[in-house]
Amino acid sequence: KNHRVSVAAVEGIIQSHAGLSEWRRQLRFVNKLRACRTALMNYMAIESSASRNKIKRDCGSVYMWLYRHDREWFHAHLPPSVPRCDRPKR
């Protein structure tokens, strides 16, 4: 906006350089990854006794994004699941 260049023109220049689009996509992924990890860790610091279901209910989008894109880290940092024998009967 400051230089009066349209977004389409900038996107055209970026697309014309080999690898720049892939680099931008990777950068966005890493930024989203860091933001989701930070959000989950901050929530778990505040709600230290939260169960997996409570985390899923309160932080649904972060929970699902990390589950889909960073499953190994996600499971390593979640609280342990409740054993089936200790779960309430329905």
PyMOL Python script that loads the backbone (N, CA, C, O; Angstrom):
from pymol import cmd

cmd.read_pdbstr("""\
ATOM      1  N   LYS A   1       0.830  -1.198   0.000  1.00  0.00           N
ATOM      2  CA  LYS A   1       0.000   0.000   0.000  1.00  0.00           C
ATOM      3  C   LYS A   1       0.864   1.247   0.000  1.00  0.00           C
ATOM      4  O   LYS A   1       0.555   2.218  -0.690  1.00  0.00           O
ATOM      5  N   ASN A   2       1.948   1.228   0.772  1.00  0.00           N
ATOM      6  CA  ASN A   2       2.817   2.403   0.841  1.00  0.00           C
ATOM      7  C   ASN A   2       3.473   2.700  -0.501  1.00  0.00           C
ATOM      8  O   ASN A   2       3.720   3.861  -0.827  1.00  0.00           O
ATOM      9  N   HIS A   3       3.758   1.661  -1.281  1.00  0.00           N
ATOM     10  CA  HIS A   3       4.446   1.844  -2.560  1.00  0.00           C
ATOM     11  C   HIS A   3       3.501   1.775  -3.746  1.00  0.00           C
ATOM     12  O   HIS A   3       3.936   1.801  -4.898  1.00  0.00           O
ATOM     13  N   ARG A   4       2.202   1.686  -3.463  1.00  0.00           N
ATOM     14  CA  ARG A   4       1.156   1.644  -4.473  1.00  0.00           C
ATOM     15  C   ARG A   4       1.369   0.517  -5.478  1.00  0.00           C
ATOM     16  O   ARG A   4       1.280   0.709  -6.691  1.00  0.00           O
ATOM     17  N   VAL A   5       1.651  -0.657  -4.937  1.00  0.00           N
ATOM     18  CA  VAL A   5       1.807  -1.857  -5.750  1.00  0.00           C
ATOM     19  C   VAL A   5       0.691  -2.813  -5.342  1.00  0.00           C
ATOM     20  O   VAL A   5       0.443  -3.023  -4.155  1.00  0.00           O
ATOM     21  N   SER A   6       0.025  -3.385  -6.331  1.00  0.00           N
ATOM     22  CA  SER A   6      -1.091  -4.274  -6.024  1.00  0.00           C
ATOM     23  C   SER A   6      -0.591  -5.615  -5.497  1.00  0.00           C
ATOM     24  O   SER A   6       0.541  -6.030  -5.744  1.00  0.00           O
ATOM     25  N   VAL A   7      -1.472  -6.265  -4.772  1.00  0.00           N
ATOM     26  CA  VAL A   7      -1.151  -7.583  -4.229  1.00  0.00           C
ATOM     27  C   VAL A   7      -0.923  -8.563  -5.378  1.00  0.00           C
ATOM     28  O   VAL A   7      -0.040  -9.416  -5.296  1.00  0.00           O
ATOM     29  N   ALA A   8      -1.703  -8.450  -6.432  1.00  0.00           N
ATOM     30  CA  ALA A   8      -1.564  -9.348  -7.579  1.00  0.00           C
ATOM     31  C   ALA A   8      -0.189  -9.207  -8.228  1.00  0.00           C
ATOM     32  O   ALA A   8       0.403 -10.200  -8.653  1.00  0.00           O
ATOM     33  N   ALA A   9       0.313  -7.997  -8.303  1.00  0.00           N
ATOM     34  CA  ALA A   9       1.638  -7.774  -8.895  1.00  0.00           C
ATOM     35  C   ALA A   9       2.727  -8.414  -8.032  1.00  0.00           C
ATOM     36  O   ALA A   9       3.650  -9.037  -8.556  1.00  0.00           O
ATOM     37  N   VAL A  10       2.620  -8.261  -6.728  1.00  0.00           N
ATOM     38  CA  VAL A  10       3.596  -8.862  -5.815  1.00  0.00           C
ATOM     39  C   VAL A  10       3.529 -10.381  -5.907  1.00  0.00           C
ATOM     40  O   VAL A  10       4.563 -11.046  -5.960  1.00  0.00           O
ATOM     41  N   GLU A  11       2.314 -10.936  -5.928  1.00  0.00           N
ATOM     42  CA  GLU A  11       2.166 -12.382  -6.049  1.00  0.00           C
ATOM     43  C   GLU A  11       2.741 -12.885  -7.368  1.00  0.00           C
ATOM     44  O   GLU A  11       3.344 -13.958  -7.408  1.00  0.00           O
ATOM     45  N   GLY A  12       2.565 -12.138  -8.429  1.00  0.00           N
ATOM     46  CA  GLY A  12       3.131 -12.519  -9.726  1.00  0.00           C
ATOM     47  C   GLY A  12       4.647 -12.571  -9.690  1.00  0.00           C
ATOM     48  O   GLY A  12       5.255 -13.480 -10.256  1.00  0.00           O
ATOM     49  N   ILE A  13       5.256 -11.607  -9.033  1.00  0.00           N
ATOM     50  CA  ILE A  13       6.722 -11.585  -8.913  1.00  0.00           C
ATOM     51  C   ILE A  13       7.197 -12.763  -8.068  1.00  0.00           C
ATOM     52  O   ILE A  13       8.179 -13.422  -8.409  1.00  0.00           O
ATOM     53  N   ILE A  14       6.508 -13.021  -6.980  1.00  0.00           N
ATOM     54  CA  ILE A  14       6.892 -14.134  -6.107  1.00  0.00           C
ATOM     55  C   ILE A  14       6.777 -15.459  -6.860  1.00  0.00           C
ATOM     56  O   ILE A  14       7.656 -16.314  -6.747  1.00  0.00           O
ATOM     57  N   GLN A  15       5.714 -15.632  -7.617  1.00  0.00           N
ATOM     58  CA  GLN A  15       5.505 -16.884  -8.353  1.00  0.00           C
ATOM     59  C   GLN A  15       6.542 -17.069  -9.452  1.00  0.00           C
ATOM     60  O   GLN A  15       6.836 -18.203  -9.831  1.00  0.00           O
ATOM     61  N   SER A  16       7.097 -15.988  -9.966  1.00  0.00           N
ATOM     62  CA  SER A  16       8.065 -16.094 -11.059  1.00  0.00           C
ATOM     63  C   SER A  16       9.439 -16.564 -10.588  1.00  0.00           C
ATOM     64  O   SER A  16      10.241 -17.020 -11.402  1.00  0.00           O
ATOM     65  N   HIS A  17       9.722 -16.463  -9.302  1.00  0.00           N
ATOM     66  CA  HIS A  17      11.002 -16.912  -8.768  1.00  0.00           C
ATOM     67  C   HIS A  17      10.880 -18.354  -8.279  1.00  0.00           C
ATOM     68  O   HIS A  17      10.007 -18.674  -7.472  1.00  0.00           O
ATOM     69  N   ALA A  18      11.745 -19.201  -8.766  1.00  0.00           N
ATOM     70  CA  ALA A  18      11.692 -20.627  -8.419  1.00  0.00           C
ATOM     71  C   ALA A  18      11.960 -20.829  -6.930  1.00  0.00           C
ATOM     72  O   ALA A  18      12.934 -20.313  -6.383  1.00  0.00           O
ATOM     73  N   GLY A  19      11.085 -21.582  -6.297  1.00  0.00           N
ATOM     74  CA  GLY A  19      11.280 -21.938  -4.895  1.00  0.00           C
ATOM     75  C   GLY A  19      10.752 -20.944  -3.886  1.00  0.00           C
ATOM     76  O   GLY A  19      10.619 -21.286  -2.711  1.00  0.00           O
ATOM     77  N   LEU A  20      10.446 -19.729  -4.298  1.00  0.00           N
ATOM     78  CA  LEU A  20       9.998 -18.717  -3.350  1.00  0.00           C
ATOM     79  C   LEU A  20       8.601 -19.031  -2.802  1.00  0.00           C
ATOM     80  O   LEU A  20       8.331 -18.802  -1.623  1.00  0.00           O
ATOM     81  N   SER A  21       7.725 -19.548  -3.647  1.00  0.00           N
ATOM     82  CA  SER A  21       6.383 -19.915  -3.183  1.00  0.00           C
ATOM     83  C   SER A  21       6.454 -21.042  -2.165  1.00  0.00           C
ATOM     84  O   SER A  21       5.767 -21.013  -1.144  1.00  0.00           O
ATOM     85  N   GLU A  22       7.293 -22.038  -2.451  1.00  0.00           N
ATOM     86  CA  GLU A  22       7.464 -23.157  -1.517  1.00  0.00           C
ATOM     87  C   GLU A  22       8.042 -22.668  -0.196  1.00  0.00           C
ATOM     88  O   GLU A  22       7.631 -23.131   0.868  1.00  0.00           O
ATOM     89  N   TRP A  23       8.977 -21.750  -0.251  1.00  0.00           N
ATOM     90  CA  TRP A  23       9.578 -21.186   0.962  1.00  0.00           C
ATOM     91  C   TRP A  23       8.523 -20.458   1.790  1.00  0.00           C
ATOM     92  O   TRP A  23       8.487 -20.599   3.013  1.00  0.00           O
ATOM     93  N   ARG A  24       7.663 -19.681   1.130  1.00  0.00           N
ATOM     94  CA  ARG A  24       6.598 -18.963   1.848  1.00  0.00           C
ATOM     95  C   ARG A  24       5.621 -19.931   2.495  1.00  0.00           C
ATOM     96  O   ARG A  24       5.185 -19.716   3.627  1.00  0.00           O
ATOM     97  N   ARG A  25       5.273 -21.006   1.774  1.00  0.00           N
ATOM     98  CA  ARG A  25       4.361 -22.004   2.323  1.00  0.00           C
ATOM     99  C   ARG A  25       4.986 -22.669   3.556  1.00  0.00           C
ATOM    100  O   ARG A  25       4.307 -22.875   4.561  1.00  0.00           O
ATOM    101  N   GLN A  26       6.261 -22.998   3.477  1.00  0.00           N
ATOM    102  CA  GLN A  26       6.960 -23.609   4.605  1.00  0.00           C
ATOM    103  C   GLN A  26       7.038 -22.638   5.790  1.00  0.00           C
ATOM    104  O   GLN A  26       6.878 -23.047   6.940  1.00  0.00           O
ATOM    105  N   LEU A  27       7.282 -21.365   5.509  1.00  0.00           N
ATOM    106  CA  LEU A  27       7.347 -20.352   6.560  1.00  0.00           C
ATOM    107  C   LEU A  27       6.004 -20.212   7.271  1.00  0.00           C
ATOM    108  O   LEU A  27       5.955 -20.109   8.496  1.00  0.00           O
ATOM    109  N   ARG A  28       4.916 -20.208   6.505  1.00  0.00           N
ATOM    110  CA  ARG A  28       3.580 -20.129   7.114  1.00  0.00           C
ATOM    111  C   ARG A  28       3.304 -21.350   7.984  1.00  0.00           C
ATOM    112  O   ARG A  28       2.730 -21.231   9.066  1.00  0.00           O
ATOM    113  N   PHE A  29       3.720 -22.537   7.501  1.00  0.00           N
ATOM    114  CA  PHE A  29       3.526 -23.763   8.270  1.00  0.00           C
ATOM    115  C   PHE A  29       4.277 -23.694   9.602  1.00  0.00           C
ATOM    116  O   PHE A  29       3.724 -24.031  10.649  1.00  0.00           O
ATOM    117  N   VAL A  30       5.532 -23.257   9.557  1.00  0.00           N
ATOM    118  CA  VAL A  30       6.345 -23.173  10.779  1.00  0.00           C
ATOM    119  C   VAL A  30       5.755 -22.152  11.746  1.00  0.00           C
ATOM    120  O   VAL A  30       5.729 -22.390  12.954  1.00  0.00           O
ATOM    121  N   ASN A  31       5.284 -21.027  11.233  1.00  0.00           N
ATOM    122  CA  ASN A  31       4.662 -20.019  12.098  1.00  0.00           C
ATOM    123  C   ASN A  31       3.397 -20.560  12.754  1.00  0.00           C
ATOM    124  O   ASN A  31       3.166 -20.332  13.942  1.00  0.00           O
ATOM    125  N   LYS A  32       2.578 -21.275  11.990  1.00  0.00           N
ATOM    126  CA  LYS A  32       1.347 -21.874  12.534  1.00  0.00           C
ATOM    127  C   LYS A  32       1.704 -22.941  13.570  1.00  0.00           C
ATOM    128  O   LYS A  32       1.059 -23.036  14.614  1.00  0.00           O
ATOM    129  N   LEU A  33       2.723 -23.736  13.284  1.00  0.00           N
ATOM    130  CA  LEU A  33       3.173 -24.775  14.206  1.00  0.00           C
ATOM    131  C   LEU A  33       3.595 -24.167  15.538  1.00  0.00           C
ATOM    132  O   LEU A  33       3.180 -24.635  16.599  1.00  0.00           O
ATOM    133  N   ARG A  34       4.408 -23.139  15.484  1.00  0.00           N
ATOM    134  CA  ARG A  34       4.857 -22.473  16.716  1.00  0.00           C
ATOM    135  C   ARG A  34       3.700 -21.866  17.484  1.00  0.00           C
ATOM    136  O   ARG A  34       3.638 -21.978  18.708  1.00  0.00           O
ATOM    137  N   ALA A  35       2.776 -21.219  16.769  1.00  0.00           N
ATOM    138  CA  ALA A  35       1.630 -20.587  17.428  1.00  0.00           C
ATOM    139  C   ALA A  35       0.750 -21.630  18.110  1.00  0.00           C
ATOM    140  O   ALA A  35       0.299 -21.418  19.235  1.00  0.00           O
ATOM    141  N   CYS A  36       0.505 -22.746  17.444  1.00  0.00           N
ATOM    142  CA  CYS A  36      -0.342 -23.787  18.036  1.00  0.00           C
ATOM    143  C   CYS A  36       0.336 -24.447  19.228  1.00  0.00           C
ATOM    144  O   CYS A  36      -0.304 -24.695  20.250  1.00  0.00           O
ATOM    145  N   ARG A  37       1.627 -24.734  19.101  1.00  0.00           N
ATOM    146  CA  ARG A  37       2.348 -25.322  20.231  1.00  0.00           C
ATOM    147  C   ARG A  37       2.331 -24.388  21.433  1.00  0.00           C
ATOM    148  O   ARG A  37       2.098 -24.822  22.562  1.00  0.00           O
ATOM    149  N   THR A  38       2.577 -23.107  21.188  1.00  0.00           N
ATOM    150  CA  THR A  38       2.586 -22.118  22.266  1.00  0.00           C
ATOM    151  C   THR A  38       1.214 -22.009  22.911  1.00  0.00           C
ATOM    152  O   THR A  38       1.106 -21.952  24.136  1.00  0.00           O
ATOM    153  N   ALA A  39       0.159 -21.979  22.093  1.00  0.00           N
ATOM    154  CA  ALA A  39      -1.200 -21.874  22.630  1.00  0.00           C
ATOM    155  C   ALA A  39      -1.531 -23.083  23.499  1.00  0.00           C
ATOM    156  O   ALA A  39      -2.115 -22.932  24.572  1.00  0.00           O
ATOM    157  N   LEU A  40      -1.167 -24.274  23.047  1.00  0.00           N
ATOM    158  CA  LEU A  40      -1.447 -25.472  23.827  1.00  0.00           C
ATOM    159  C   LEU A  40      -0.663 -25.483  25.134  1.00  0.00           C
ATOM    160  O   LEU A  40      -1.213 -25.815  26.185  1.00  0.00           O
ATOM    161  N   MET A  41       0.605 -25.127  25.076  1.00  0.00           N
ATOM    162  CA  MET A  41       1.429 -25.123  26.289  1.00  0.00           C
ATOM    163  C   MET A  41       0.947 -24.054  27.282  1.00  0.00           C
ATOM    164  O   MET A  41       0.940 -24.292  28.490  1.00  0.00           O
ATOM    165  N   ASN A  42       0.547 -22.888  26.780  1.00  0.00           N
ATOM    166  CA  ASN A  42       0.016 -21.847  27.667  1.00  0.00           C
ATOM    167  C   ASN A  42      -1.277 -22.302  28.338  1.00  0.00           C
ATOM    168  O   ASN A  42      -1.475 -22.074  29.532  1.00  0.00           O
ATOM    169  N   TYR A  43      -2.151 -22.943  27.573  1.00  0.00           N
ATOM    170  CA  TYR A  43      -3.401 -23.439  28.144  1.00  0.00           C
ATOM    171  C   TYR A  43      -3.111 -24.485  29.216  1.00  0.00           C
ATOM    172  O   TYR A  43      -3.706 -24.460  30.294  1.00  0.00           O
ATOM    173  N   MET A  44      -2.197 -25.400  28.916  1.00  0.00           N
ATOM    174  CA  MET A  44      -1.893 -26.460  29.870  1.00  0.00           C
ATOM    175  C   MET A  44      -1.180 -25.923  31.113  1.00  0.00           C
ATOM    176  O   MET A  44      -1.277 -26.522  32.184  1.00  0.00           O
ATOM    177  N   ALA A  45      -0.467 -24.805  30.986  1.00  0.00           N
ATOM    178  CA  ALA A  45       0.153 -24.188  32.153  1.00  0.00           C
ATOM    179  C   ALA A  45      -0.907 -23.570  33.061  1.00  0.00           C
ATOM    180  O   ALA A  45      -0.788 -23.613  34.285  1.00  0.00           O
ATOM    181  N   ILE A  46      -1.933 -23.002  32.460  1.00  0.00           N
ATOM    182  CA  ILE A  46      -3.019 -22.399  33.235  1.00  0.00           C
ATOM    183  C   ILE A  46      -3.920 -23.475  33.827  1.00  0.00           C
ATOM    184  O   ILE A  46      -4.269 -23.425  35.007  1.00  0.00           O
ATOM    185  N   GLU A  47      -4.292 -24.445  33.002  1.00  0.00           N
ATOM    186  CA  GLU A  47      -5.174 -25.545  33.418  1.00  0.00           C
ATOM    187  C   GLU A  47      -4.327 -26.805  33.589  1.00  0.00           C
ATOM    188  O   GLU A  47      -4.373 -27.705  32.751  1.00  0.00           O
ATOM    189  N   SER A  48      -3.565 -26.867  34.658  1.00  0.00           N
ATOM    190  CA  SER A  48      -2.602 -27.961  34.842  1.00  0.00           C
ATOM    191  C   SER A  48      -3.263 -29.326  35.030  1.00  0.00           C
ATOM    192  O   SER A  48      -2.646 -30.349  34.737  1.00  0.00           O
ATOM    193  N   SER A  49      -4.488 -29.360  35.505  1.00  0.00           N
ATOM    194  CA  SER A  49      -5.151 -30.648  35.739  1.00  0.00           C
ATOM    195  C   SER A  49      -6.166 -30.987  34.640  1.00  0.00           C
ATOM    196  O   SER A  49      -7.008 -31.865  34.830  1.00  0.00           O
ATOM    197  N   ALA A  50      -6.096 -30.313  33.521  1.00  0.00           N
ATOM    198  CA  ALA A  50      -7.064 -30.530  32.445  1.00  0.00           C
ATOM    199  C   ALA A  50      -6.870 -31.892  31.796  1.00  0.00           C
ATOM    200  O   ALA A  50      -5.745 -32.336  31.571  1.00  0.00           O
ATOM    201  N   SER A  51      -7.985 -32.543  31.502  1.00  0.00           N
ATOM    202  CA  SER A  51      -7.940 -33.829  30.805  1.00  0.00           C
ATOM    203  C   SER A  51      -7.843 -33.571  29.301  1.00  0.00           C
ATOM    204  O   SER A  51      -7.969 -32.436  28.840  1.00  0.00           O
ATOM    205  N   ARG A  52      -7.616 -34.638  28.555  1.00  0.00           N
ATOM    206  CA  ARG A  52      -7.541 -34.508  27.104  1.00  0.00           C
ATOM    207  C   ARG A  52      -8.851 -33.986  26.517  1.00  0.00           C
ATOM    208  O   ARG A  52      -8.848 -33.167  25.599  1.00  0.00           O
ATOM    209  N   ASN A  53      -9.964 -34.468  27.054  1.00  0.00           N
ATOM    210  CA  ASN A  53     -11.260 -34.012  26.547  1.00  0.00           C
ATOM    211  C   ASN A  53     -11.497 -32.535  26.833  1.00  0.00           C
ATOM    212  O   ASN A  53     -12.059 -31.827  25.998  1.00  0.00           O
ATOM    213  N   LYS A  54     -11.082 -32.069  27.989  1.00  0.00           N
ATOM    214  CA  LYS A  54     -11.239 -30.648  28.317  1.00  0.00           C
ATOM    215  C   LYS A  54     -10.367 -29.799  27.406  1.00  0.00           C
ATOM    216  O   LYS A  54     -10.793 -28.735  26.957  1.00  0.00           O
ATOM    217  N   ILE A  55      -9.159 -30.253  27.130  1.00  0.00           N
ATOM    218  CA  ILE A  55      -8.276 -29.523  26.214  1.00  0.00           C
ATOM    219  C   ILE A  55      -8.896 -29.489  24.825  1.00  0.00           C
ATOM    220  O   ILE A  55      -8.884 -28.452  24.161  1.00  0.00           O
ATOM    221  N   LYS A  56      -9.434 -30.617  24.386  1.00  0.00           N
ATOM    222  CA  LYS A  56     -10.066 -30.683  23.060  1.00  0.00           C
ATOM    223  C   LYS A  56     -11.279 -29.767  22.983  1.00  0.00           C
ATOM    224  O   LYS A  56     -11.513 -29.115  21.965  1.00  0.00           O
ATOM    225  N   ARG A  57     -12.044 -29.722  24.063  1.00  0.00           N
ATOM    226  CA  ARG A  57     -13.247 -28.886  24.096  1.00  0.00           C
ATOM    227  C   ARG A  57     -12.890 -27.397  24.114  1.00  0.00           C
ATOM    228  O   ARG A  57     -13.526 -26.599  23.426  1.00  0.00           O
ATOM    229  N   ASP A  58     -11.876 -27.021  24.897  1.00  0.00           N
ATOM    230  CA  ASP A  58     -11.530 -25.613  25.054  1.00  0.00           C
ATOM    231  C   ASP A  58     -10.610 -25.078  23.955  1.00  0.00           C
ATOM    232  O   ASP A  58     -10.667 -23.894  23.622  1.00  0.00           O
ATOM    233  N   CYS A  59      -9.775 -25.928  23.402  1.00  0.00           N
ATOM    234  CA  CYS A  59      -8.804 -25.509  22.369  1.00  0.00           C
ATOM    235  C   CYS A  59      -8.972 -26.377  21.132  1.00  0.00           C
ATOM    236  O   CYS A  59      -7.999 -26.941  20.631  1.00  0.00           O
ATOM    237  N   GLY A  60     -10.173 -26.485  20.646  1.00  0.00           N
ATOM    238  CA  GLY A  60     -10.485 -27.425  19.574  1.00  0.00           C
ATOM    239  C   GLY A  60      -9.672 -27.255  18.302  1.00  0.00           C
ATOM    240  O   GLY A  60      -9.162 -28.238  17.763  1.00  0.00           O
ATOM    241  N   SER A  61      -9.541 -26.034  17.814  1.00  0.00           N
ATOM    242  CA  SER A  61      -8.828 -25.836  16.546  1.00  0.00           C
ATOM    243  C   SER A  61      -7.340 -26.131  16.696  1.00  0.00           C
ATOM    244  O   SER A  61      -6.736 -26.733  15.808  1.00  0.00           O
ATOM    245  N   VAL A  62      -6.749 -25.714  17.804  1.00  0.00           N
ATOM    246  CA  VAL A  62      -5.329 -25.994  18.057  1.00  0.00           C
ATOM    247  C   VAL A  62      -5.120 -27.491  18.232  1.00  0.00           C
ATOM    248  O   VAL A  62      -4.169 -28.060  17.695  1.00  0.00           O
ATOM    249  N   TYR A  63      -6.011 -28.122  18.982  1.00  0.00           N
ATOM    250  CA  TYR A  63      -5.942 -29.563  19.223  1.00  0.00           C
ATOM    251  C   TYR A  63      -5.952 -30.323  17.901  1.00  0.00           C
ATOM    252  O   TYR A  63      -5.103 -31.187  17.678  1.00  0.00           O
ATOM    253  N   MET A  64      -6.895 -30.014  17.030  1.00  0.00           N
ATOM    254  CA  MET A  64      -7.020 -30.742  15.770  1.00  0.00           C
ATOM    255  C   MET A  64      -5.867 -30.430  14.816  1.00  0.00           C
ATOM    256  O   MET A  64      -5.387 -31.321  14.116  1.00  0.00           O
ATOM    257  N   TRP A  65      -5.423 -29.181  14.782  1.00  0.00           N
ATOM    258  CA  TRP A  65      -4.320 -28.839  13.886  1.00  0.00           C
ATOM    259  C   TRP A  65      -3.058 -29.593  14.288  1.00  0.00           C
ATOM    260  O   TRP A  65      -2.377 -30.162  13.435  1.00  0.00           O
ATOM    261  N   LEU A  66      -2.749 -29.602  15.562  1.00  0.00           N
ATOM    262  CA  LEU A  66      -1.561 -30.330  16.020  1.00  0.00           C
ATOM    263  C   LEU A  66      -1.725 -31.833  15.834  1.00  0.00           C
ATOM    264  O   LEU A  66      -0.758 -32.518  15.502  1.00  0.00           O
ATOM    265  N   TYR A  67      -2.915 -32.351  16.038  1.00  0.00           N
ATOM    266  CA  TYR A  67      -3.157 -33.774  15.832  1.00  0.00           C
ATOM    267  C   TYR A  67      -2.896 -34.152  14.371  1.00  0.00           C
ATOM    268  O   TYR A  67      -2.330 -35.211  14.096  1.00  0.00           O
ATOM    269  N   ARG A  68      -3.295 -33.313  13.458  1.00  0.00           N
ATOM    270  CA  ARG A  68      -3.122 -33.610  12.026  1.00  0.00           C
ATOM    271  C   ARG A  68      -1.711 -33.359  11.517  1.00  0.00           C
ATOM    272  O   ARG A  68      -1.236 -34.087  10.645  1.00  0.00           O
ATOM    273  N   HIS A  69      -1.031 -32.343  12.042  1.00  0.00           N
ATOM    274  CA  HIS A  69       0.232 -31.915  11.447  1.00  0.00           C
ATOM    275  C   HIS A  69       1.481 -32.180  12.274  1.00  0.00           C
ATOM    276  O   HIS A  69       2.587 -32.149  11.735  1.00  0.00           O
ATOM    277  N   ASP A  70       1.336 -32.439  13.563  1.00  0.00           N
ATOM    278  CA  ASP A  70       2.505 -32.628  14.426  1.00  0.00           C
ATOM    279  C   ASP A  70       2.178 -33.652  15.511  1.00  0.00           C
ATOM    280  O   ASP A  70       2.336 -33.393  16.704  1.00  0.00           O
ATOM    281  N   ARG A  71       1.722 -34.816  15.067  1.00  0.00           N
ATOM    282  CA  ARG A  71       1.163 -35.815  15.976  1.00  0.00           C
ATOM    283  C   ARG A  71       2.165 -36.304  17.018  1.00  0.00           C
ATOM    284  O   ARG A  71       1.792 -36.489  18.176  1.00  0.00           O
ATOM    285  N   GLU A  72       3.405 -36.514  16.648  1.00  0.00           N
ATOM    286  CA  GLU A  72       4.394 -37.039  17.597  1.00  0.00           C
ATOM    287  C   GLU A  72       4.611 -36.075  18.762  1.00  0.00           C
ATOM    288  O   GLU A  72       4.582 -36.493  19.919  1.00  0.00           O
ATOM    289  N   TRP A  73       4.826 -34.794  18.472  1.00  0.00           N
ATOM    290  CA  TRP A  73       5.014 -33.784  19.519  1.00  0.00           C
ATOM    291  C   TRP A  73       3.736 -33.665  20.342  1.00  0.00           C
ATOM    292  O   TRP A  73       3.780 -33.559  21.567  1.00  0.00           O
ATOM    293  N   PHE A  74       2.610 -33.684  19.658  1.00  0.00           N
ATOM    294  CA  PHE A  74       1.308 -33.525  20.292  1.00  0.00           C
ATOM    295  C   PHE A  74       1.082 -34.596  21.365  1.00  0.00           C
ATOM    296  O   PHE A  74       0.727 -34.276  22.499  1.00  0.00           O
ATOM    297  N   HIS A  75       1.286 -35.851  21.007  1.00  0.00           N
ATOM    298  CA  HIS A  75       1.060 -36.929  21.972  1.00  0.00           C
ATOM    299  C   HIS A  75       2.101 -36.925  23.086  1.00  0.00           C
ATOM    300  O   HIS A  75       1.818 -37.364  24.201  1.00  0.00           O
ATOM    301  N   ALA A  76       3.291 -36.437  22.794  1.00  0.00           N
ATOM    302  CA  ALA A  76       4.326 -36.374  23.825  1.00  0.00           C
ATOM    303  C   ALA A  76       4.012 -35.325  24.892  1.00  0.00           C
ATOM    304  O   ALA A  76       4.478 -35.445  26.025  1.00  0.00           O
ATOM    305  N   HIS A  77       3.233 -34.301  24.548  1.00  0.00           N
ATOM    306  CA  HIS A  77       2.970 -33.209  25.480  1.00  0.00           C
ATOM    307  C   HIS A  77       1.571 -33.209  26.077  1.00  0.00           C
ATOM    308  O   HIS A  77       1.290 -32.410  26.970  1.00  0.00           O
ATOM    309  N   LEU A  78       0.697 -34.072  25.615  1.00  0.00           N
ATOM    310  CA  LEU A  78      -0.637 -34.168  26.212  1.00  0.00           C
ATOM    311  C   LEU A  78      -0.556 -34.885  27.552  1.00  0.00           C
ATOM    312  O   LEU A  78       0.361 -35.675  27.774  1.00  0.00           O
ATOM    313  N   PRO A  79      -1.496 -34.622  28.440  1.00  0.00           N
ATOM    314  CA  PRO A  79      -1.529 -35.400  29.687  1.00  0.00           C
ATOM    315  C   PRO A  79      -1.851 -36.858  29.356  1.00  0.00           C
ATOM    316  O   PRO A  79      -2.467 -37.134  28.327  1.00  0.00           O
ATOM    317  N   PRO A  80      -1.446 -37.784  30.208  1.00  0.00           N
ATOM    318  CA  PRO A  80      -1.715 -39.187  29.908  1.00  0.00           C
ATOM    319  C   PRO A  80      -3.219 -39.463  29.875  1.00  0.00           C
ATOM    320  O   PRO A  80      -4.001 -38.834  30.588  1.00  0.00           O
ATOM    321  N   SER A  81      -3.595 -40.407  29.040  1.00  0.00           N
ATOM    322  CA  SER A  81      -5.015 -40.737  28.947  1.00  0.00           C
ATOM    323  C   SER A  81      -5.435 -41.550  30.175  1.00  0.00           C
ATOM    324  O   SER A  81      -4.615 -42.216  30.808  1.00  0.00           O
ATOM    325  N   VAL A  82      -6.706 -41.482  30.489  1.00  0.00           N
ATOM    326  CA  VAL A  82      -7.250 -42.208  31.630  1.00  0.00           C
ATOM    327  C   VAL A  82      -7.416 -43.663  31.196  1.00  0.00           C
ATOM    328  O   VAL A  82      -8.024 -43.925  30.158  1.00  0.00           O
ATOM    329  N   PRO A  83      -6.889 -44.613  31.970  1.00  0.00           N
ATOM    330  CA  PRO A  83      -7.067 -46.028  31.595  1.00  0.00           C
ATOM    331  C   PRO A  83      -8.551 -46.392  31.501  1.00  0.00           C
ATOM    332  O   PRO A  83      -9.377 -45.855  32.238  1.00  0.00           O
ATOM    333  N   ARG A  84      -8.871 -47.290  30.607  1.00  0.00           N
ATOM    334  CA  ARG A  84     -10.283 -47.661  30.382  1.00  0.00           C
ATOM    335  C   ARG A  84     -10.970 -48.147  31.658  1.00  0.00           C
ATOM    336  O   ARG A  84     -12.153 -47.879  31.868  1.00  0.00           O
ATOM    337  N   CYS A  85     -10.244 -48.848  32.494  1.00  0.00           N
ATOM    338  CA  CYS A  85     -10.890 -49.373  33.705  1.00  0.00           C
ATOM    339  C   CYS A  85     -11.231 -48.261  34.709  1.00  0.00           C
ATOM    340  O   CYS A  85     -12.072 -48.459  35.585  1.00  0.00           O
ATOM    341  N   ASP A  86     -10.575 -47.079  34.584  1.00  0.00           N
ATOM    342  CA  ASP A  86     -10.852 -45.972  35.502  1.00  0.00           C
ATOM    343  C   ASP A  86     -11.844 -44.961  34.949  1.00  0.00           C
ATOM    344  O   ASP A  86     -12.207 -44.003  35.632  1.00  0.00           O
ATOM    345  N   ARG A  87     -12.280 -45.171  33.723  1.00  0.00           N
ATOM    346  CA  ARG A  87     -13.243 -44.240  33.124  1.00  0.00           C
ATOM    347  C   ARG A  87     -14.619 -44.500  33.721  1.00  0.00           C
ATOM    348  O   ARG A  87     -14.946 -45.632  34.077  1.00  0.00           O
ATOM    349  N   PRO A  88     -15.426 -43.438  33.829  1.00  0.00           N
ATOM    350  CA  PRO A  88     -16.773 -43.637  34.389  1.00  0.00           C
ATOM    351  C   PRO A  88     -17.631 -44.506  33.481  1.00  0.00           C
ATOM    352  O   PRO A  88     -17.538 -44.418  32.257  1.00  0.00           O
ATOM    353  N   LYS A  89     -18.464 -45.343  34.083  1.00  0.00           N
ATOM    354  CA  LYS A  89     -19.371 -46.201  33.343  1.00  0.00           C
ATOM    355  C   LYS A  89     -20.572 -45.389  32.876  1.00  0.00           C
ATOM    356  O   LYS A  89     -21.016 -44.471  33.566  1.00  0.00           O
ATOM    357  N   ARG A  90     -21.084 -45.724  31.725  1.00  0.00           N
ATOM    358  CA  ARG A  90     -22.253 -45.004  31.200  1.00  0.00           C
ATOM    359  C   ARG A  90     -23.523 -45.719  31.565  1.00  0.00           C
ATOM    360  O   ARG A  90     -24.611 -45.265  31.211  1.00  0.00           O
TER     361      ARG A  90
END
""", "prot")
cmd.dss("prot")
cmd.show_as("cartoon", "prot")
cmd.util.cbc("prot")
cmd.orient("prot")
